[in-house]
Amino acid sequence: MKAEWLARWEGRLRPVLMKGPRAWVIRQYSHGRASFLKRMLNDKVSPVDVPREAARTLWGIHFRSPLMNAAGMFKNAEGYQMVAAQGAGGYLLGTTTARPRQGNEREKIRHPFAPYPRSGSASNWLGLPNEGHLAVAKRVASFEKVDGCPIGASLMTDPGLDEQEALEGLVEGLRAYEDAGVDFLEINESCPNAGHAHDIGEGLARRLAYLQEHFLDKRRRRLPVIVKFSNDTASESLPSILDLLLSLGFDGVNVGNTSTQYKKHLDAIAPSEQALYNFFCETFGGGVSGRPLKKTSLSLASTCMNYLKEKPSEREFHVIRTGGVEGVEDVKASEEHRIALNQWYTGYFESFSRDGHQLYARLYERLYTK
Ligand SMILES: Cc1cc2nc3c(=O)[nH]c(=O)nc-3n(C[C@H](O)[C@H](O)[C@H](O)COP(=O)(O)O)c2cc1C
C-alpha cells in the first residue's frame, strides 16, 4: 500500500487507536513511525513544479522555496530524491554523531514517540539514533543533486564522549560532509533527548570557539554553518548568542529545537490528549514539537531579525525558523519578518496525511497563486 493511502487510513482510524492504553498507543506509534517512513521512501513520486517566485539565494546557494524538512526526519540521509520530487526548498539529513548510536529504549519501547493529532503536536525521546558522521557522509557523497534543493547536514557532539573527544569527532564529521559536497551544515546545540545538557553560557562560547579554530577558519569552500538552539531559549539571551555567532564567523541561527517545558505546553494540548501527553512526559520526558511551539519560534526568530537589523553584520547571516510551522499562514508570517527559511517536522507529517506527496505543491498553490 502506498504511504499516502496508509496515512489517510491511519487518519481515519486514529480516533479509535488513540483510545487504547497509553503504553500501547506509544508502542504502536513508535514502531509505526519508523515503518511508515520506510514505506514512504518506497513510493514513486512524480516531480512537482515549484513557482519561481518562491526561490531565494542565500549564501550564494539557490533554495527554490523557503520551506524544507527539519533535522531528525532523515537521520541517515534517506529520502533526498523523495523530498526533491515533492518540491521541498532544501533537504536536511541527520542529526549524526561521531559514533553510531542505537537511540533510546524504555519500557521495551524503542525510540519512543507519541502524536497528539488534535493538538498538531507530538513528543519524542528518540535519543539520536544514527549511523555516524562518516557512514552518512559517504552515502551523501554519491547523491545526484536536484537544482534548488540544496543538501544540509545536521551534526552534534557525541553525548557519550568527553568534551575534547566530542569536539574532535564533530570536526571530523564536519570535514567529512565538506568533502562529501553538502551545501550547508547545521550544528545541533539543543537536543533534549541524549542525556546531556548544552549550556548556552561559557560552555557554548568554548565549543563554538573550538569549531572556529578547527573548522570555520579552515573551510576549503563557501560552506555556511548554522547553529540550532532550543525553542526554550530565553529571548533575552539571543543578543549575546548572535554576537558570539557573528564574531566567530558562523553563518546563521536556527530557532529551534523541541521543548522540555512540559507544563507550559499542557494548555495547548487538547483535553482528550492530555492523559497521553502527561504519561509520555512522566515516563520518557523527551521533546515537545509542533503547534505549541508556533508562537515561540516566530517570536525568537523575529527577535533575531530585529537584532540583526539594528546591528547589521558584514557577513551574510540568516535566521531559520523551526517549530510549529504547519502551512501557508506560518510561512507567510515568517516572510513578513523576513525570516530566510523555515523547517518543519510535525506539520510535514500532518500535511502528508492530508495531501500526500503533493504537500509542498498544495502549499505553494495557496501561497503563490494570486
Ligand atoms: C521524531 C523527531 C526527531 C527529531 N530529531 C531531531 C534531530 O535528530 N536533530 C534535531 O536537531 N532536531 C530533531 N528534532 C526536532 C525537529 O528538528 C524540530 O526542531 C522540532 O520538531 C520542532 O519543529 P516542528 O514543530 O515542525 O516539529 C526531532 C523532532 C522529532 C519530532
The ligand as an SDF file (V2000), in Angstrom:
LIG
                    3D

 31 33  0  0  0  0  0  0  0  0999 V2000
   10.7660   12.3790   15.9260 C   0  0  0  0  0  0  0  0  0  0  0  0
   11.6300   13.6200   15.9630 C   0  0  0  0  0  0  0  0  0  0  0  0
   13.0160   13.5020   15.8480 C   0  0  0  0  0  0  0  0  0  0  0  0
   13.8260   14.6430   15.8800 C   0  0  0  0  0  0  0  0  0  0  0  0
   15.1840   14.5200   15.7370 N   0  0  0  0  0  0  0  0  0  0  0  0
   15.9550   15.6400   15.6850 C   0  0  0  0  0  0  0  0  0  0  0  0
   17.3490   15.5600   15.4310 C   0  0  0  0  0  0  0  0  0  0  0  0
   17.9090   14.4890   15.2180 O   0  0  0  0  0  0  0  0  0  0  0  0
   18.0510   16.7220   15.4110 N   0  0  0  0  0  0  0  0  0  0  0  0
   17.4730   17.9540   15.6090 C   0  0  0  0  0  0  0  0  0  0  0  0
   18.1690   18.9810   15.5470 O   0  0  0  0  0  0  0  0  0  0  0  0
   16.1580   18.0550   15.8180 N   0  0  0  0  0  0  0  0  0  0  0  0
   15.3950   16.9350   15.8560 C   0  0  0  0  0  0  0  0  0  0  0  0
   14.0560   17.0530   16.0530 N   0  0  0  0  0  0  0  0  0  0  0  0
   13.4760   18.3940   16.2360 C   0  0  0  0  0  0  0  0  0  0  0  0
   12.9860   18.9660   14.9200 C   0  0  0  0  0  0  0  0  0  0  0  0
   14.0360   19.1240   14.0100 O   0  0  0  0  0  0  0  0  0  0  0  0
   12.3140   20.3310   15.1450 C   0  0  0  0  0  0  0  0  0  0  0  0
   13.2830   21.2280   15.6180 O   0  0  0  0  0  0  0  0  0  0  0  0
   11.1680   20.2660   16.1450 C   0  0  0  0  0  0  0  0  0  0  0  0
   10.4070   19.0950   15.9790 O   0  0  0  0  0  0  0  0  0  0  0  0
   10.2580   21.4770   16.0090 C   0  0  0  0  0  0  0  0  0  0  0  0
    9.7150   21.5250   14.7060 O   0  0  0  0  0  0  0  0  0  0  0  0
    8.1840   21.0540   14.4070 P   0  0  0  0  0  0  0  0  0  0  0  0
    7.3290   21.7890   15.3770 O   0  0  0  0  0  0  0  0  0  0  0  0
    7.9690   21.4220   12.9810 O   0  0  0  0  0  0  0  0  0  0  0  0
    8.1440   19.5880   14.6380 O   0  0  0  0  0  0  0  0  0  0  0  0
   13.2280   15.9270   16.0360 C   0  0  0  0  0  0  0  0  0  0  0  0
   11.8350   16.0360   16.1380 C   0  0  0  0  0  0  0  0  0  0  0  0
   11.0340   14.9110   16.1000 C   0  0  0  0  0  0  0  0  0  0  0  0
    9.5380   15.0740   16.2010 C   0  0  0  0  0  0  0  0  0  0  0  0
  1  2  1  0
  2  3  1  0
  2 30  2  0
  3  4  2  0
  4  5  1  0
  4 28  1  0
  5  6  2  0
  6  7  1  0
  6 13  1  0
  7  8  2  0
  7  9  1  0
  9 10  1  0
 10 11  2  0
 10 12  1  0
 12 13  2  0
 13 14  1  0
 14 15  1  0
 14 28  1  0
 15 16  1  0
 16 17  1  0
 16 18  1  0
 18 19  1  0
 18 20  1  0
 20 21  1  0
 20 22  1  0
 22 23  1  0
 23 24  1  0
 24 25  2  0
 24 26  1  0
 24 27  1  0
 28 29  2  0
 29 30  1  0
 30 31  1  0
M  END
$$$$
